[in-house]
Amino acid sequence: MTTHPTTRIIDGKAFAEGLRRRVADAAADFLARSGRAPGLAVVLVGDDPASSVYVRNKAQQTVEAGMASFEHRLPAETSEAELLALVARLNADDAVDGILVQLPLPAHIDAQKVIEAIDPAKDVDGFHPANAGRLMTGLPGLVPCTPLGCLMLIRSVQPALAGLEAVVIGRSNIVGKPMAQLLLAESCTVTIAHSKTRDLPSVCRRADILVAAVGRPQMVRGDWVKPGAIVIDVGINRVPAPERGEGKMRLVGDVAYDEAVERAGAITPVPGGVGPMTIACLLRNALAAAVARTGIVVDVPSA
Ligand SMILES: Nc1nc(=O)c2c([nH]1)NC[C@@H]1CN(c3ccc(C(=O)N[C@@H](CCC(=O)O)C(=O)O)cc3)C=[N+]21
């Protein structure tokens, strides 16, 4: 199989490494000026193995960026009241600039209530309604990490976005809606498609920028992609990989990569695309929160 001669594979892993290096430089400046490192608290409730791996990676990369990491692992039986009490303590702790509560939470905890309990100034996920509203109205605030990382990757291949047709598949508060807002702020013509959209393939074929965030393995087929389009694959799906041995799994995106790579102008792989950018943007947001909270000015990397 040959890729289109000009297809660009967007190396999210390399971009994320560069971003983390810039964040680390700025974190060192922050330490020099303030006498303390920016601090990020990550809270995990329960012992879901995938979540546990992500939380470990986040903590490790936080420390590597020269920031203080506060990891809180709570048992699955933790009550909503106990979790809210921890969030209140972290809100009040001056050494903590950013708070991330890993989602999904166990079913007996109201996740929305927990999100709204986080001080918006420390809401490094950008999930608090105050930050969602600020993004929608064009005010400065904390922007969700995955869409922010996607925008950085899009801009790395196409700096001039005004007037482009963007289609975002998925309408979650975590990815789809904030992604659409960021692209709208770039003056794209934005369509949000979802499970009730009629003739999704035709809608996608209009897109100069196609962002897939649905959580369905390889749903976006090659012939849904406009030739030359930028394809951003947010999906991280674990599927059986019998070719690697019995019981083995592999990661695939929401895009049928082997097909889409034939038509796309640029495309993100899975793994090594959007995923590493999510964590790098989390560190970037923790630094941005530290700067906004203290007024200490360092060079925060922007989209
Ligand atoms: N409050 C909250 N904020 C989040 O940002 C959040 C969350 N909860 N819950 C879980 C999801 C998932 N998530 C990922 C981060 C990095 C990779 C990542 O680095 N992926 C690697 C592969 C990692 C692997 O091999 O498993 C890649 O795509 O190359 C993936 C997924 C953040 N999440």
The ligand as an ORCA input file, in Angstrom:
! r2SCAN-3c Opt
* xyz 1 1
  N     -10.418     14.233     34.122
  C      -9.888     13.567     33.086
  N      -9.075     14.208     32.220
  C      -8.514     13.542     31.166
  O      -7.776     14.132     30.363
  C      -8.779     12.133     31.030
  C      -9.616     11.518     31.970
  N     -10.161     12.259     32.978
  N      -9.910     10.199     31.888
  C      -9.304      9.358     30.883
  C      -8.984     10.137     29.632
  C      -8.026      9.452     28.698
  N      -6.864     10.316     28.624
  C      -5.715     10.002     27.898
  C      -4.508     10.662     28.054
  C      -3.379     10.279     27.364
  C      -3.407      9.205     26.494
  C      -2.160      8.771     25.795
  O      -1.082      9.240     26.062
  N      -2.265      7.785     24.862
  C      -1.130      7.198     24.147
  C      -1.121      5.687     24.266
  C      -1.184      5.197     25.653
  C      -1.375      3.679     25.703
  O      -0.585      2.969     25.077
  O      -2.338      3.230     26.362
  C      -1.215      7.510     22.656
  O      -2.323      7.762     22.174
  O      -0.187      7.482     22.000
  C      -4.602      8.559     26.307
  C      -5.744      8.964     26.986
  C      -7.052     11.398     29.427
  N      -8.253     11.364     30.012
*
